[in-house]
Amino acid sequence: MTHAFYVYASYGFAALVTIVVTVWTWADGRARRRELAALEAAGIRRRSARAKVGVGDGE
């Protein structure tokens, strides 16, 4: 085994991990968007989507 083998193997492993984490994050984001869409379709809203309380409306 040569020094180059370890270097290339390390770069390959790092690239593989980077690709896996990127794909995992992308897939998880899609799943969370689907879950959010299902909740909103069921009538459940995010707190940040509530109507804004104006001045004098009482908070």
Backbone as a chain_set.jsonl record, in Angstrom:
{"seq": "MTHAFYVYASYGFAALVTIVVTVWTWADGRARRRELAALEAAGIRRRSARAKVGVGDGE", "coords": {"N": [[0.846, -1.182, 0.0], [0.451, 2.194, -0.779], [1.324, 5.58, 0.015], [-0.263, 7.312, -1.456], [-2.582, 5.82, -1.892], [-3.895, 5.882, 0.615], [-4.364, 8.625, 0.832], [-6.055, 9.13, -1.417], [-8.132, 7.386, -0.777], [-9.054, 8.582, 1.574], [-9.957, 11.075, 0.606], [-11.959, 10.117, -1.087], [-13.683, 8.873, 0.76], [-14.439, 11.12, 2.289], [-15.764, 12.602, 0.318], [-17.869, 10.853, -0.255], [-19.246, 10.812, 2.233], [-19.992, 13.507, 2.336], [-21.737, 13.659, 0.133], [-23.722, 11.823, 0.928], [-24.733, 13.069, 3.275], [-25.707, 15.438, 2.172], [-27.732, 14.485, 0.398], [-29.371, 13.215, 2.27], [-30.189, 15.416, 3.863], [-31.575, 16.904, 1.93], [-33.651, 15.092, 1.264], [-34.919, 14.855, 3.758], [-35.813, 17.465, 4.124], [-37.716, 17.633, 2.067], [-39.544, 15.759, 3.038], [-40.35, 17.012, 5.427], [-41.624, 19.28, 4.358], [-43.763, 18.043, 3.039], [-45.116, 16.977, 5.264], [-45.807, 19.349, 6.582], [-47.497, 20.504, 4.669], [-49.578, 18.627, 4.729], [-50.509, 18.966, 7.342], [-51.367, 21.651, 7.223], [-53.37, 21.381, 5.306], [-55.15, 19.957, 6.8], [-56.125, 21.876, 8.395], [-54.595, 22.811, 10.424], [-52.603, 25.358, 11.547], [-49.555, 27.29, 11.373], [-48.09, 29.05, 14.12], [-46.81, 31.372, 13.391], [-48.272, 32.159, 11.237], [-50.53, 33.331, 12.084], [-53.043, 35.916, 12.274], [-52.02, 39.277, 12.376], [-51.98, 41.317, 15.278], [-53.386, 44.401, 15.583], [-52.787, 47.893, 16.499], [-54.516, 48.901, 19.358], [-56.222, 46.764, 19.276], [-55.905, 45.117, 21.354], [-53.814, 42.994, 23.013]], "CA": [[0.0, 0.0, 0.0], [1.234, 3.418, -0.888], [0.795, 6.777, 0.668], [-1.304, 7.856, -2.327], [-3.809, 5.059, -1.664], [-4.551, 6.416, 1.814], [-4.831, 9.978, 0.528], [-7.22, 9.027, -2.299], [-9.21, 6.749, -0.018], [-9.586, 9.584, 2.496], [-10.751, 12.011, -0.192], [-13.153, 9.405, -1.533], [-14.575, 8.713, 1.903], [-14.977, 12.445, 2.616], [-16.73, 12.939, -0.729], [-19.032, 9.994, -0.043], [-19.968, 11.318, 3.404], [-20.598, 14.781, 1.949], [-22.874, 13.365, -0.746], [-24.776, 11.176, 1.728], [-25.349, 14.068, 4.155], [-26.46, 16.353, 1.31], [-28.948, 13.794, -0.05], [-30.198, 13.005, 3.459], [-30.77, 16.706, 4.217], [-32.542, 17.234, 0.887], [-34.803, 14.196, 1.415], [-35.606, 15.204, 4.996], [-36.508, 18.726, 3.861], [-38.915, 17.314, 1.288], [-40.489, 15.081, 3.932], [-40.933, 17.996, 6.339], [-42.561, 20.106, 3.586], [-44.979, 17.241, 2.847], [-45.826, 16.924, 6.55], [-46.375, 20.668, 6.826], [-48.628, 20.654, 3.753], [-50.668, 17.783, 5.233], [-51.067, 19.621, 8.535], [-52.101, 22.845, 6.804], [-54.581, 20.911, 4.637], [-56.057, 19.505, 7.853], [-56.605, 23.053, 9.117], [-53.659, 23.183, 11.479], [-51.775, 26.444, 11.032], [-48.376, 27.68, 12.157], [-48.31, 30.243, 14.931], [-46.316, 32.53, 12.663], [-49.232, 32.483, 10.203], [-51.693, 33.983, 12.697], [-53.284, 37.303, 11.907], [-51.308, 40.237, 13.208], [-52.818, 42.114, 16.152], [-53.113, 45.811, 15.332], [-52.797, 48.799, 17.653], [-55.84, 49.117, 19.904], [-57.0, 45.533, 19.244], [-55.676, 44.372, 22.598], [-52.933, 41.863, 22.78]], "C": [[0.89, 1.244, 0.0], [0.555, 4.542, -0.134], [-0.372, 7.347, -0.141], [-2.631, 7.124, -2.127], [-4.578, 5.621, -0.472], [-5.108, 7.811, 1.565], [-6.096, 9.912, -0.327], [-8.4, 8.37, -1.588], [-9.85, 7.747, 0.947], [-10.442, 10.604, 1.76], [-12.041, 11.35, -0.671], [-14.165, 9.233, -0.42], [-15.22, 10.045, 2.281], [-16.022, 12.868, 1.588], [-18.009, 12.127, -0.552], [-19.88, 10.488, 1.13], [-20.671, 12.625, 3.065], [-21.826, 14.56, 1.073], [-24.025, 12.761, 0.048], [-25.484, 12.201, 2.616], [-26.18, 15.059, 3.335], [-27.772, 15.728, 0.858], [-29.9, 13.584, 1.123], [-30.913, 14.305, 3.85], [-31.843, 17.104, 3.216], [-33.814, 16.391, 1.049], [-35.6, 14.538, 2.673], [-36.379, 16.51, 4.828], [-37.786, 18.506, 3.071], [-39.973, 16.651, 2.165], [-41.148, 16.069, 4.887], [-41.917, 18.907, 5.608], [-43.861, 19.353, 3.329], [-45.787, 17.17, 4.133], [-46.505, 18.252, 6.847], [-47.589, 20.902, 5.931], [-49.816, 19.833, 4.236], [-51.315, 18.417, 6.46], [-51.879, 20.853, 8.146], [-53.383, 22.461, 6.082], [-55.618, 20.44, 5.647], [-56.564, 20.671, 8.695], [-55.695, 23.489, 10.249], [-52.697, 24.212, 10.904], [-50.579, 26.685, 11.942], [-48.705, 28.922, 12.96], [-47.874, 31.491, 14.191], [-47.283, 32.966, 11.578], [-50.49, 33.153, 10.771], [-51.817, 35.412, 12.215], [-52.553, 38.212, 12.893], [-52.313, 41.051, 14.012], [-52.416, 43.569, 15.958], [-53.157, 46.628, 16.606], [-54.247, 49.016, 18.073], [-56.701, 47.852, 19.879], [-56.861, 44.718, 20.531], [-54.881, 43.124, 22.322], [-53.1, 40.772, 23.774]], "O": [[1.915, 1.317, 0.677], [-0.6, 4.459, 0.284], [-1.357, 7.813, 0.432], [-3.692, 7.745, -2.186], [-5.792, 5.812, -0.553], [-6.197, 8.141, 2.032], [-7.095, 10.557, -0.009], [-9.546, 8.77, -1.79], [-11.07, 7.749, 1.113], [-11.525, 10.961, 2.224], [-13.101, 11.977, -0.656], [-15.364, 9.423, -0.626], [-16.417, 10.094, 2.564], [-17.055, 13.431, 1.951], [-19.11, 12.662, -0.687], [-21.103, 10.569, 1.02], [-21.818, 12.833, 3.459], [-22.849, 15.218, 1.264], [-25.178, 13.147, -0.141], [-26.712, 12.198, 2.699], [-27.253, 15.471, 3.775], [-28.818, 16.373, 0.927], [-31.11, 13.758, 0.976], [-32.111, 14.291, 4.136], [-32.905, 17.589, 3.605], [-34.923, 16.92, 0.978], [-36.83, 14.512, 2.65], [-37.49, 16.64, 5.343], [-38.817, 19.112, 3.363], [-41.161, 16.95, 2.046], [-42.351, 15.99, 5.136], [-42.946, 19.273, 6.177], [-44.94, 19.941, 3.389], [-47.012, 17.29, 4.101], [-47.646, 18.281, 7.31], [-48.6, 21.438, 6.385], [-50.953, 20.299, 4.16], [-52.539, 18.402, 6.595], [-52.963, 21.074, 8.684], [-54.394, 23.149, 6.229], [-56.82, 20.51, 5.39], [-57.355, 20.468, 9.617], [-56.004, 24.446, 10.958], [-52.05, 23.963, 9.887], [-50.592, 26.333, 13.122], [-49.506, 29.753, 12.532], [-48.485, 32.55, 14.336], [-47.127, 34.061, 11.039], [-51.404, 33.499, 10.023], [-50.84, 36.038, 11.804], [-52.487, 37.932, 14.09], [-53.366, 41.432, 13.502], [-51.254, 43.932, 16.142], [-53.52, 46.121, 17.667], [-55.106, 49.285, 17.233], [-57.811, 47.865, 20.412], [-57.601, 43.761, 20.762], [-55.252, 42.301, 21.485], [-52.414, 39.753, 23.694]]}, "num_chains": 1, "name": "protein.A"}
